[in-house]
Amino acid sequence: MGDPPTFLGLSEDHSLTPNIVILPVPYELTTSYGQGTADGPESCLRASAQVELYDPRLSEDLPAGAVIRTEAAWSSDAGTLNEQLNSITQYLSKWLSDDSVFPVVLGGEHGLLPAQILAMKNHPELRGDLEQITILQFDAHADLRDELDEDNWSHACAARRSLDRGVGQIIQIGVRAWSREEATFSENDNRVRTHLASDILAVSNGQKVWESLMNELSMISGPVWISVDIDVLDGYLVPSTGTPVPGGLSWWHLESALATIFESKNCKVLGADVVETVPDIEGSLTPFTAAMIATRLVGGHIHRSIQ
């Protein structure tokens, strides 16, 4: 088997205090279509060794002076779903409550989001008040259902349960598959703003919609958590993600949005997750794309921290 993979294939010295921590969470318990997200974190880490280290924003190779640590993957033999989610919260709490570390969680299914939210509760920027945080959710799905198949903690309920935890605002980008229940909830709950892929990609005025959205992101204030479900991208980029949907955003849409939020003067990005990665049966485009996203998140944080 060899040694566990490290992020970007870097040599790591765990005697050093990290600035950035990569947290693999191979959680898969409520997937409703494609299977395999439990293998997502390891496949993403292995693919990351092939990502170019040079970051043009930094004009140097990553880690660009930062200390990156890849933690051992979360594991649990807990029997029930709630016990597994509590185990994830415990695993993440050390790093998601530390203001000196930028955590990047690699999933795993999106159902782990509410567990992450609880792990952030004691972060110094929040001081126990989750209403201060904005979740910036890139996703093909709204994840606002109250339940799916009689399961209130399904991946399809991740955003709804996060609001129940006390999150103050969720901005959703790239949604293109949702239920009537979710559309009604988004329309009537002022904590949620949903930006549809059909508007962003509209032939007639999509560019104006995108520019308006980027302006909105630049004005976000306070603590932010970035949650990237890789199915936000068009399917040719992530062919093996758990619940693929055609008509998604391009790579350049996502990269532009991430750059915009990291360049915002009014907010502080506390961390991020990249979820719903599934290894490809042939090739490795899906985990490589996930690794590229994680790399952009790390580079964005480093660039912001030296400004």
N, C-alpha and C positions, 0 to 999 in steps of 0.2 A: 504493500500500500504506500509506503514512504511517508514522509512528513506531510501534515495537513498543509494545503495551499495557503499562501499569504496574499494579501491584496497587492496587485500589480507585480507579483512575483518578487517583491522586495525582501532583502534580508532584514530581519527585525531583531532589535536588542530590547528584550523585555525588562532589562534593568533600568531603562530610561523611562521617564514619565511621558506618556503620549499626549499629543495635541489632538489627534484624530484616532478614533477607535472604530473598527469594522466589526459588526456584531451579526454573525450568521444565525438566523432563526428558521430552521427547516420545519416550520409548522404547517401541517396539512391535515385538517380534520373535517372541514365543511365544504370542500370543493364540490361543485354541482355539475360540472361538465368534464373538461379535460383534467387528467390527473398528472402528478409529477412535481408539484411545487415543493415538496419536501427535498427534492434533489436540486432545487434552484440555487441556494446559497453556495454550495460547493462548486456547481457548474459555473456560476458567475465568477467565483474566485479563480478557478482554473483558467477561464477565458481572460481574466484581467491581466494575466501574465503576458498576453499578446497585445495589450493596448500600448500605443506609443506614449512614452512618459513626458514628452515635450508638451508644455502648455504655453501657447502664444501669449496669453495674458500675463504670465509670469516671466516670460522670456528665458525660461530654464526648465529642466526636467523635474518632474515630481520625484521625491516628495518636497523639493524646493526648501529644504531646511526644517520642514515639519517632521515630527516623530509619529509615524503611523503604526498602530498595533492591530493585528488581527486576532481577536479573541477566539477561544475554543467555542465551537458551536453549541447553542442551547440544545439540551436534551431533557426529556422527562418521561418517566414511566407512569405519570398520573393517569388515572382511569377516565375521569370525566372531562368534558370540554372546559368547564369552569376551572377545574384544577389545573388543566394545561395552561389556560390563560393566566391564572395566578402565578404559575411557575415562570411564564414569560416575563411578567411584571417584575418578579424577584430577580430574574437574570439581568434585566435591563436597568434596574433602578440605580445601581452603582454608577453607571455612566450617564444615564439620562437626567441625573440630578446634580451633575458636576459641571459647573460653569466654565471650567478650564479645558473641557474636552468637547470636540465636535463628533457626535456619534452618527454612523451610517449603518442602519439596520438592513440586512439582506434577507428577504423572504423567499420562500414561504408565501402562504396565502394572505390576502389583505385582511382576513379576519383577525389578525394580530394587532390591528390598529388600536382598538380600545385598551388592550393591555399596555401598549406603548404610552398611551395618554396617562394612565394611572402611574406609570413609572416616572413621568415627568413632573408629577404634582409637587415634589419637593425641590424642583429646580429653583435656584436663587432668583431668576427672573420672574417666576410665577408666585413663589411664596405661598403655595397651596391654593391659589386662585386660578383654576383652569379657564375661567371666563376670559382671561387676558389673551389667550393664545388664538392665533389664526392657523388653521390647517389649510395649506395650499395643496389641493388634491388633483393630480393629473390622472385621469381615469376615463375609460370608455363607458363605465357604469357609474350611476349616482351612488350606489350602496346606501340608499336611504330607506330601504324596506324595513318595516317593523319586524317581519319574520319571513323566512323562506323555508318551505317544507316543515313548518312548525318549529323552526329553529331560530330563536331570537339573536343568536350569536354567529349566524352565518356570515361568510365573507360579503354577502349581499346586504348586510345590515351594518357594516363597519362604521360608516359615517353617522348613521342614526344613533348607534350606541355611543359613539364618541360625543355627540351632542348631549346624550343622556348623562355622560360622565361630567358634563359642565363646560365643554368647549364653547367659546364665545362666538366663533365665526369659522365657516368653511367656505372657501372659494374653490369651485370645481371647474376644471378646464378639460374640454375634449369629450364630454359626455355625448353618447349617441345611441345608447341602449338603456331605456329605463321604463318603469311601469307607470301606469296612470297614478297609482298611489304616490310614487316618488315625485312625479311632476307636480302634483297637487301640493305635496309637502313642501317642496322647494319654493313654489310660488307663494305659499302662505306663511312661511317661517323666515323672518328677516335675518336669521343667523346664517342662512344659506344663500349663496349666489352661484347659479349654475350657468356656465358658458358652453353652449352646444357646439360640437364639431361642425354641424351643418351651417351654422352662422359664420364660424371662423373660416371655413373653406368655401363659402358661397362665391360663385363666379362673379356676381354683380358687385358686391361690396365687402367681400371677405377681408381685404386689406385694411379697410377702415375699421371694421370690427376688431381686427387684431391690434391695430394701433391703439384703439380705445382701451382694449384689455391690458396692453402693456403699460399704458398710462395708469390704469387702475392698480396694477401690481406695484408700480413705482411709488404709489401713495400709501401702501400698507404700512401701518405703524405697529410697534410693539413686537412681542415674541411670535415667531413663525415656525411651524413644523412643515417640512415639505414631504409629501407622500406621493410617490410615483408608482402607480400601477402600470406596468409596461404595456398593457393593452391600450393605453392612450394613443400609442403610435399605430400607424397603419400596419396591417397584418403582414405585409411583405418584410417588415423589419423584425417582427417578433412572431414568426409562424407557429411556434409551439407554446405560446402563453396559454394559461388555463382556460380563459373564456374570450377567444379572439372575436373582434368585430371589424368588418370592413369600414373604410371611410375615415380612418384616423388621422392624427396629426403627422406631419413630417418630422424627421430628426431635427431640422433647423427650427421648426416651431418650438420644440421642447428646449433646445439649447438656448434659443433667444429668451424664452421665458425664465429659465434658470438664471441666466446672466442678469436679466432685469431685476429679479428679486434680490440677488446678492449685491447688486449695485445700489439698491435703495438705501437712502440715508436715514430712513425713518424706522426701519425694522431691524430685528436681530434674529437670524436663522439659528434656532437651537439645535437642529439636527434634521435628519432625513431618513426615509426608507425607500427601498426599491424592491417591489414585490411582484408576485405572480410570474416569476421566471420558471420556465420548464425547459430542461435540456432537449435539444432537437434530436429526432431519431437519426437524421442524416445531417451532417454539418454542425455548425455551432453558432449560427447567427443570433439566435435568441439570447443565450447567455452572454455572448460578446456585446450585444446591444445593451444589456443590463449592466455589464461591466463598464461600458462607455459612459452610461448615465451616472453610475457611482463615481467614476473618475471626474466627471464634470462637477459633481457636487463637492468632491474633495478640493478640486482646483478652485472652485468658486469661493469656498470658505477660506482657503489660504490667501487668495487674492484680496478678499475683503479684510482679512485680519492684518494685512500689511499696509493698508491704505491709511 
